[in-house]
């Protein structure tokens, strides 16, 4: 009986396993199709986020198709032979998203190949002139390669080098090793090296030309827009914060989501630095000169982040609704004014960067937010608070205090953008059309055209 | 006279120019030597910051020397011929600083080469079977290459793909284009492709082996140490802040500098993500299993940064010394206590991560900081403040309020580290030696062994 039972149980277990397997098998197609739908929606999303990605993909494909001519066209192939491979290779490796990145990689690759090729040939002839013995030559070559590789690899850790010439040093290392190692076997080195250098330069030229002349994507423009958008996001938060915190907002959840956009500013440092590194390779384009002050954007970025850190602290108070509304109502007017005006100032600054005009339109808002700050201080100096429970108003006071810091940050940001405006010679768009005359002073913001650095309100 | 004068002046100007040129020429050697000294000191600094950089350089050089054997040793060269180049190539490109990065690149390269090679051959035979005409074949091949390149380039924008398989897709693109394009000219494709795949795999193996077996540098370990150090830096700030702000510190400027270390935490996101991506490729090593919960480190990192943003807001108050010391003295005790205990808790948490033990030693400090927070609240509820100018104490209150936020952040961080401890099965180091017995409860921190998530104090 026991064994029969056992068999039955075993059979049951096996049956259950088979059923499970069948269920899994049945679910497979639907799971697979769900996965496919997921990937497809992601692919769509990536394109929607930045349609230039589609253009980039088509551009790279175009470069490859062009460079394939090295193989398809007889006279070209007769000239280059299998060295044409290096042209294909270069195009794929060098074609980056932005012009700056492509140009940086292309120039790095070109110069590094040339230098390393020359040095590799030199070391081959040097070693060959010392000894042609089959034991001594590889030892000498090997030692030389060991030393140079170790040196170059270590050199790549230097921060300034890493930022601009990392790829160049990698290619230098590569080419030097290939040329000097293969020279041991292949004695027509000079001819081969020449063909390779020419095909690499051709590949690089194709890649850079397509990058520049077919719907160019400029890293400099991206950096410019990123700074402008980041400052706008901070402005959005501040414009919404006052009303939201003091309970006068009617936007509900959608408004809350909208003002959370500032979070991406907190971690934008790396992206900014990458853009700035690429932008430095770019020639003059559109509204940007060759030596546009890209470094100033990094300074502006740092100040925006300092402002964003304070805003994040403010946001911590927004999410907790513990303080009774009537308490919050004690000092709302100057606080809302400070927040809204600082927000407006930031948005004007963002607009000034975007349009490349002097940031004077922000000055009245900064002035108003400073007046609100003074009001706030005088309200606090009066004995308004004596009958309140101090513990309950602390969050409100903290918010007020942080807002004072934010106003100071906004001023510093305005100064820094003013500096950018001077360095990059931003021009008032009106001034190009209106002749210079005494009437010019009657433009919408006449009183605030002081372009010098503003005095920073010290708060605390 | 005029002309003589003119000549004299002209001669004078030329003379001045010559003098200037000579001065410049004289200064050249000293400027050059200053530059050399500067670069040398930077080279030294880079090595001092992380001596593993020197080891890495020597390791890469070793790999190259090993792979050169493909050229120097006759039987190897007879087998591979000029395909040996691909082995050298692979070693240089794949050898990255950490094992994870090398392994990730190596595996990406290996699989991508294999797949793209097979697909490239397939497309060659497909096109060849449709037509061998000299006009139709390149058009068909070109179209195929255009479509696949555009697709792959676009696919690289997907975030999940970009993080782990970006290099693989680049190599896939490269190999596919090379194989299918060169197949048009070279009809011994299969033989060539096989040799290349084998040399690429050999190069990859050499590179990965040297990376793993010669003084390995683990990205996982780096991520682990980074988190631990970042939390320690936050702890240092908080430990020092209370005394510094309330004017009881004796450290002076050196102490101020010391507590500024937290600033690097603000921008550590990118580095952490890179380390986590690399770490996922790494096999089990030292104290880390293969599937160590690296993602949890990113969560901890995010919480550390939230804490760091609050600390940066606190730091803004530290630098301004406008509030009179006697005002600051009103609530110093609980504030100093909160700050110091939160700091100690963070340092204990950092130590727990560092030693991979459960973070229970932090609990008493968290408890003390919470008691101090309660004290602070009750002090504030008393009418202690009625005779003070509210405006002047606002900064102190803001600092107190931010400190309450920081205590809450510390608690969340402790929870997250507790979760890491559970996921990664951290063990108390004592428990490995002491048998499980009732006496075990008399270990140094017996009362705080509650491993469940703590209740977070909601403040505001």
Interface residues (C-beta under 8 A of the other chain):
Chain A: X39 X42 X43 X46 X47 X53 X54 X56 X57 X58 X60 X61 X62 X64 X65 X68 X71 X72 X77 X82 X85 X88 X89 X92 X93 X95 X138 X141 X142 X145 X146 X147 X149 X150 X151 X153 X154 X155 X157 X158 X159 X170 X173 X174 X177 X178 X181 X182 X184 X185 X186 X266 X267 X269 X270 X305 X306 X309 X310 X312 X313 X316 X317 X320 X322 X323 X377 X380 X381 X385 X386 X389 X390 X391 X394 X395 X397 X398 X400 X401 X402 X405 X458 X459 X460
Chain B: X39 X42 X43 X46 X47 X53 X54 X56 X57 X58 X60 X61 X62 X64 X65 X68 X71 X72 X77 X82 X85 X88 X89 X92 X93 X95 X138 X141 X142 X145 X146 X147 X149 X150 X151 X153 X154 X155 X157 X158 X159 X170 X173 X174 X177 X178 X181 X182 X184 X185 X186 X266 X267 X269 X270 X305 X306 X309 X310 X312 X313 X316 X317 X320 X322 X323 X377 X380 X381 X385 X386 X389 X390 X391 X394 X395 X397 X398 X400 X401 X402 X405 X458 X459 X460
